[in-house]
């Protein structure tokens, strides 16, 4: 493992120097920018830490090139995206992301020649896309979900499909193969009626997103640092008598203060609510000596995910033997399994190699042993041996992938459990653990 941030993979660092009157991408007028992004607090902390800000135009170009490469390799004419995270990847734009996840009103088409068109909300025009010249056109009219379309859903979907078809004919000639990620039923049927050959778009976007470019890594380092500062604040303010939701609100608030965007889950629990895992944080009042487990699942600055899990004991009570035993197993699990990570290592080897959980912890094992991470949890999912699916993940690690190594340790019927997770960058020669959040020294022993 190479612990130096300046690794042989070329993902180095340089000092941040945000000058007054300039935006983070070097253009004028920081205060009045349309697109969301890091705050002065975040920049000051990153500069103090010696972190390098990403070159956003270069990041955007890299992502579009990745999508085009995937399309060309598969001989697809284009990819049509409704998933807000895929749209963020392609365009580096956001618009009411949580709402868009259940009422899809935005769409983006990227063709194999690199032409990108965006359909955005209502009459916004290019208000939210003008900062990215790679978005060649911005239109409206991709929203045909029942809430707003009512019984006109089918006709509105047909109109939208007609626009997509026209772009495909203009940009792709006779190539009628169109990848689509997530689309409402009427939209899918309308595209098929026009003779488009619909292919699996989620495979295209996940394979594009899996390799991170140098500026994506810089953005991720920044997001991780902001997450870790927020996590420090949660740890500092946690005390007996506080509710779980009070502590979780600190994480959310500190993320937003630094220009972060949202938190994907509410996975924080204490005491007996840590076993089994996956109880969402609630109004339980913490007690002295309780185990606290938290999985940040935090979408931070630049939209990059910081997926860190930590467990610690609340208050000043000395950890008991069972808490320390579970923590020791969990810590050994992720540290040992991280050492498996290197370019060329097969996903199967990650599943069947490394540290194995004791039999008593297997029934409540976590859903994955490792997984990819970028704008959110991403492909691939590395399962435990008991959950291996032949043929599902016959691939190998590559430089530029970012993986989390993860564990939950809790026995059936036990009082508490431990959740730990680190984020790793796969380099040319091995891996770099890019997580800096400390482990509880009282539990680590």
C-alpha positions in Angstrom: 0.0 0.0 0.0 1.2 3.5 -0.9 0.1 5.9 1.8 1.5 9.0 0.0 -1.1 10.9 -1.9 1.4 11.5 -4.7 1.1 8.0 -6.0 2.7 6.4 -9.1 -0.8 6.5 -10.7 -0.3 10.2 -11.3 -3.1 11.3 -9.0 -0.9 13.9 -7.3 -1.7 17.1 -5.4 -1.1 20.8 -5.7 -2.0 23.6 -3.4 -5.4 25.2 -3.7 -5.3 28.9 -4.3 -8.8 30.3 -4.8 -8.3 33.9 -5.6 -10.9 36.5 -4.8 -13.2 37.3 -7.7 -12.6 34.0 -9.5 -14.8 30.9 -9.5 -13.4 27.5 -8.6 -12.9 26.8 -12.3 -11.0 30.1 -12.8 -13.8 32.1 -14.4 -15.1 35.4 -12.9 -17.8 36.0 -10.3 -17.7 33.3 -7.7 -20.7 34.6 -5.6 -23.1 34.8 -8.5 -22.4 31.4 -10.1 -25.5 29.4 -11.1 -24.2 25.9 -10.5 -23.8 24.6 -7.0 -20.4 23.9 -5.5 -17.9 24.1 -2.7 -18.0 27.0 -0.1 -15.2 29.2 1.2 -15.2 27.0 4.3 -14.4 23.9 2.2 -11.8 25.7 0.2 -10.0 27.0 3.3 -10.0 23.5 4.8 -8.7 21.9 1.6 -5.9 24.5 1.3 -4.9 23.8 4.9 -4.8 20.1 4.1 -2.7 20.6 1.0 -5.4 19.2 -1.3 -5.8 20.0 -5.0 -9.1 21.3 -6.5 -10.2 19.6 -9.7 -10.1 21.2 -13.1 -13.8 21.1 -13.8 -13.7 21.6 -17.6 -11.2 18.8 -17.8 -13.3 16.6 -15.5 -16.4 17.2 -17.8 -14.4 16.4 -20.9 -13.1 13.2 -19.4 -16.6 12.0 -18.5 -18.1 12.7 -21.9 -15.2 10.9 -23.6 -15.8 7.9 -21.3 -19.5 7.8 -22.4 -18.6 8.1 -26.1 -16.0 5.4 -25.7 -18.5 3.0 -24.2 -21.0 3.7 -27.1 -18.4 3.2 -29.8 -17.2 -0.1 -28.2 -20.7 -1.4 -28.3 -21.7 0.1 -31.7 -24.6 2.0 -30.1 -25.8 5.2 -31.7 -26.5 7.0 -28.3 -27.4 6.7 -24.7 -30.5 8.3 -23.3 -30.4 9.0 -19.5 -33.1 9.8 -17.0 -31.2 8.8 -13.8 -30.2 12.1 -12.1 -26.7 10.7 -11.2 -26.1 9.7 -14.8 -27.2 13.1 -16.0 -24.9 14.7 -13.4 -22.0 12.5 -14.8 -22.7 13.5 -18.4 -23.5 17.2 -17.9 -22.2 18.2 -14.5 -25.5 19.8 -13.8 -28.1 19.3 -11.1 -31.7 20.2 -10.7 -33.8 19.2 -7.7 -32.0 15.8 -7.6 -34.2 14.1 -5.0 -37.4 15.0 -6.7 -36.0 13.9 -10.0 -35.3 10.5 -8.6 -39.1 9.8 -8.3 -40.6 12.2 -10.8 -38.2 12.1 -13.8 -38.4 15.5 -15.5 -34.9 15.7 -16.9 -33.3 13.7 -19.7 -29.9 13.7 -21.5 -29.0 12.2 -24.8 -25.3 11.6 -25.7 -24.6 10.3 -29.2 -21.6 8.3 -30.4 -20.1 11.4 -32.1 -20.1 13.3 -28.7 -23.2 15.5 -29.3 -25.1 16.1 -26.1 -28.6 17.5 -25.7 -30.4 18.1 -22.4 -34.1 18.3 -21.6 -34.6 20.3 -18.5 -37.5 21.5 -16.3 -40.2 23.7 -17.8 -39.1 27.0 -19.3 -35.6 27.1 -17.7 -33.8 27.1 -21.0 -30.0 26.7 -20.4 -30.1 28.4 -16.9 -28.6 25.3 -15.3 -26.5 24.1 -18.2 -24.8 27.2 -19.6 -21.7 26.7 -17.5 -20.9 23.5 -19.5 -20.3 24.2 -23.2 -20.3 20.4 -23.8 -24.1 20.5 -23.5 -24.9 21.6 -27.0 -28.6 22.1 -26.7 -31.1 22.5 -23.8 -34.8 21.9 -24.3 -37.8 21.1 -22.2 -40.5 18.4 -22.4 -38.9 15.2 -21.0 -41.4 15.0 -18.1 -44.3 12.6 -18.8 -44.9 11.1 -15.4 -48.5 10.8 -14.4 -48.5 13.5 -11.7 -48.0 16.3 -14.2 -49.1 14.6 -17.4 -52.3 12.9 -16.3 -54.1 11.1 -19.1 -51.9 12.9 -21.7 -48.9 10.8 -20.6 -48.9 8.6 -23.7 -49.1 11.6 -26.1 -46.4 13.6 -24.3 -44.1 10.6 -24.2 -44.7 10.2 -28.0 -43.7 13.8 -28.6 -40.5 13.4 -26.6 -39.7 10.1 -28.3 -40.1 11.9 -31.6 -37.4 14.4 -30.7 -35.1 11.7 -29.6 -35.7 9.8 -32.9 -34.9 13.0 -34.9 -31.6 13.4 -33.1 -30.7 9.8 -33.7 -31.5 10.1 -37.4 -29.5 13.3 -37.7 -26.5 12.3 -35.6 -26.3 8.5 -36.0 -27.5 7.7 -39.5 -28.7 4.1 -39.9 -27.6 3.2 -36.3 -30.8 2.7 -34.5 -29.3 1.1 -31.3 -30.1 3.4 -28.4 -29.1 2.6 -24.8 -31.6 3.8 -22.2 -31.0 3.7 -18.4 -34.3 4.4 -16.6 -37.5 5.5 -18.4 -41.2 5.5 -17.8 -43.2 2.7 -19.5 -44.9 5.0 -22.0 -41.6 6.5 -23.0 -40.1 3.1 -23.7 -43.0 2.0 -25.8 -43.0 5.2 -27.8 -39.3 4.8 -28.6 -39.9 1.2 -29.7 -42.8 2.2 -31.9 -40.5 4.5 -33.8 -38.2 1.5 -34.6 -35.4 2.3 -32.2 -33.5 -0.8 -31.0 -33.4 -0.3 -27.2 -30.4 -1.6 -25.3 -29.4 -1.6 -21.6 -28.2 1.8 -20.7 -27.3 1.2 -17.1 -24.5 -1.1 -18.2 -23.1 1.6 -20.4 -23.1 4.3 -17.7 -21.8 2.1 -14.9 -18.9 0.9 -17.0 -18.2 4.5 -18.0 -18.3 5.8 -14.4 -16.1 3.0 -13.0 -12.8 4.5 -14.1 -12.1 7.8 -12.4 -9.9 10.4 -14.2 -7.3 12.5 -12.3 -9.7 15.4 -11.7 -12.5 13.1 -10.4 -9.9 11.7 -7.9 -9.1 15.3 -6.9 -12.8 16.0 -6.4 -13.2 12.8 -4.4 -10.3 13.6 -2.1 -11.9 17.0 -1.4 -15.3 15.4 -0.8 -13.8 12.8 1.5 -12.0 15.5 3.5 -15.2 17.5 4.0 -17.0 14.3 5.0 -14.3 13.5 7.6 -14.5 17.0 9.0 -18.3 16.6 9.3 -17.8 13.2 10.9 -15.3 14.7 13.4 -18.0 17.2 14.4 -20.5 14.3 14.9 -18.0 12.5 17.2 -17.2 15.7 19.1 -20.8 16.5 19.8 -22.1 13.0 20.6 -22.9 12.6 24.2 -25.3 10.6 26.5 -28.8 12.1 26.4 -28.6 13.1 22.8 -30.9 11.5 20.3 -29.7 9.6 17.2 -31.4 12.1 14.9 -29.6 15.0 16.6 -26.3 13.4 15.8 -27.3 12.6 12.2 -28.4 16.2 11.7 -24.9 17.3 12.5 -23.5 15.2 9.7 -26.1 16.6 7.3 -25.6 20.2 8.3 -21.8 20.0 8.2 -21.9 18.5 4.7 -24.2 21.3 3.4 -22.0 24.0 5.0 -19.1 22.8 2.8 -21.1 22.7 -0.4 -22.1 19.1 -0.2 -25.5 18.0 -1.5 -27.3 15.3 0.3 -27.0 12.0 2.3 -28.3 8.9 0.6 -29.4 7.0 3.7 -30.1 7.4 7.4 -27.8 4.6 8.5 -26.9 5.6 12.0 -27.9 3.8 15.1 -26.9 3.3 18.7 -26.9 0.6 21.5 -29.2 -2.4 20.8 -30.4 -0.7 17.6 -27.0 -1.4 16.0 -27.9 -5.1 15.9 -29.0 -6.1 13.3 -27.7 -3.4 11.0 -29.9 -1.2 8.7 -32.1 0.4 11.3 -32.4 4.1 10.3 -31.6 6.7 12.9 -34.5 7.7 15.0 -35.4 9.3 18.3 -33.6 6.9 20.6 -31.7 8.6 23.4 -28.1 7.6 23.6 -26.7 6.1 26.8 -23.3 6.2 28.3 -21.2 3.3 26.8 -23.6 2.7 23.9 -22.0 1.6 20.6 -22.7 4.0 17.8 -22.5 2.9 14.2 -22.7 5.3 11.2 -22.4 4.8 7.4 -22.0 8.3 6.0 -23.3 7.6 2.4 -22.6 11.3 1.9 -22.8 13.0 -1.4 -20.4 15.9 -0.9 -18.9 18.8 -2.8 -18.8 18.2 -6.6 -21.4 15.6 -6.1 -18.8 13.0 -5.1 -19.7 10.3 -2.7 -17.9 9.8 0.6 -18.8 6.4 1.9 -17.2 6.0 5.2 -18.4 3.8 8.1 -17.2 4.2 11.7 -18.2 2.9 15.1 -17.4 4.3 18.5 -18.7 4.2 22.1 -20.7 7.2 23.4 -19.6 9.0 26.5 -16.8 8.2 28.9 -17.6 4.6 29.8 -14.8 2.1 29.1 -15.7 -0.2 26.2 -16.7 -3.6 27.3 -15.0 -6.8 26.1 -17.7 -7.7 23.6 -17.5 -4.3 22.0 -13.8 -4.6 21.6 -14.0 -8.2 20.3 -16.4 -7.2 17.6 -14.4 -4.1 16.7 -11.2 -6.1 16.4 -12.8 -8.6 14.0 -14.3 -5.9 11.9 -11.1 -3.9 11.7 -9.0 -6.9 10.8 -11.6 -7.8 8.1 -11.4 -4.5 6.2 -7.6 -4.1 6.7 -6.8 -7.6 5.5 -9.3 -7.4 2.5 -7.9 -4.1 1.4 -4.5 -5.8 0.9 -6.1 -7.9 -1.9 -6.7 -4.9 -4.0 -4.4 -4.3 -7.0 -4.9 -4.0 -10.8 -5.6 -7.3 -12.5 -7.1 -8.9 -9.4 -10.3 -10.8 -10.4 -13.5 -9.9 -8.6 -13.9 -13.6 -7.8 -10.6 -13.5 -5.9 -11.9 -10.6 -3.8 -15.0 -12.6 -3.0 -13.2 -15.9 -2.1 -10.0 -14.5 -0.7 -8.9 -12.5 2.3 -10.3 -12.4 5.7 -13.4 -14.6 6.4 -15.9 -13.7 9.1 -16.3 -16.1 12.0 -19.2 -18.5 11.6 -21.3 -16.6 14.3 -21.1 -13.4 12.2 -21.9 -14.9 8.8 -25.8 -14.9 9.2 -25.8 -11.1 9.6 -23.0 -10.3 7.2 -23.2 -7.1 5.2 -24.7 -7.2 1.7 -21.3 -6.7 0.0 -17.7 -7.2 0.9 -16.6 -4.3 -1.3 -18.2 -2.1 -3.9 -17.4 0.7 -6.3 -18.1 4.3 -5.5 -18.1 7.6 -7.4 -21.1 9.9 -7.6 -22.8 7.2 -5.4 -22.4 3.5 -4.7 -21.5 2.2 -8.1 -20.6 -1.0 -10.0 -19.1 -3.4 -9.1 -20.6 -5.2 -6.1 -18.2 -7.7 -4.6 -20.3 -10.3 -2.7 -19.4 -12.7 0.1 -18.8 -16.3 -0.9 -22.3 -17.3 0.2 -23.8 -14.7 -2.2 -21.6 -15.3 -5.2 -23.5 -15.4 -8.5 -21.5 -17.1 -11.3 -21.2 -15.0 -14.4 -22.4 -11.8 -12.8 -19.0 -10.2 -12.1 -16.3 -11.8 -14.3 -14.0 -8.8 -14.3 -10.8 -7.5 -12.8 -9.7 -4.4 -10.9 -8.2 -1.6 -13.0 -6.3 1.5 -12.1 -8.6 4.4 -11.5 -11.3 2.4 -9.9 -12.4 3.5 -6.4 -13.7 0.7 -4.1 -14.9 0.7 -0.6 -14.0 -2.2 1.7 -16.8 -2.9 4.2 -18.0 -5.0 7.0 -20.8 -5.4 9.6 -19.9 -7.5 12.7 -22.8 -8.5 14.9 -24.1 -11.9 16.1 -27.7 -13.0 15.9 -29.2 -12.2 19.2 -26.3 -10.0 20.3 -26.8 -6.7 21.9 -24.7 -4.5 19.5 -22.8 -4.6 16.3 -19.9 -2.8 14.6 -19.9 -1.1 11.1 -16.6 -0.1 9.4 -15.8 1.0 5.9 -12.9 2.6 4.0 -12.6 4.0 0.5 -9.6 2.9 -1.7 -8.2 4.1 -4.9 -6.8 1.4 -7.2 -3.4 2.6 -8.5 -1.0 1.3 -11.2 0.9 -0.7 -8.5 -1.7 -1.5 -5.9 -4.0 0.6 -3.9 -4.1 3.8 -1.8 -6.4 4.1 1.2 -7.8 7.6 0.7 -9.8 7.5 3.9 -8.3 9.5 6.8 -11.0 9.2 9.4 -9.5 7.7 12.5 -10.8 4.6 14.3 -11.9 4.9 18.0 -8.6 4.3 19.9 -10.5 2.9 22.9 -12.0 0.1 20.7 -8.9 -0.4 18.6 -7.0 -1.2 21.8 
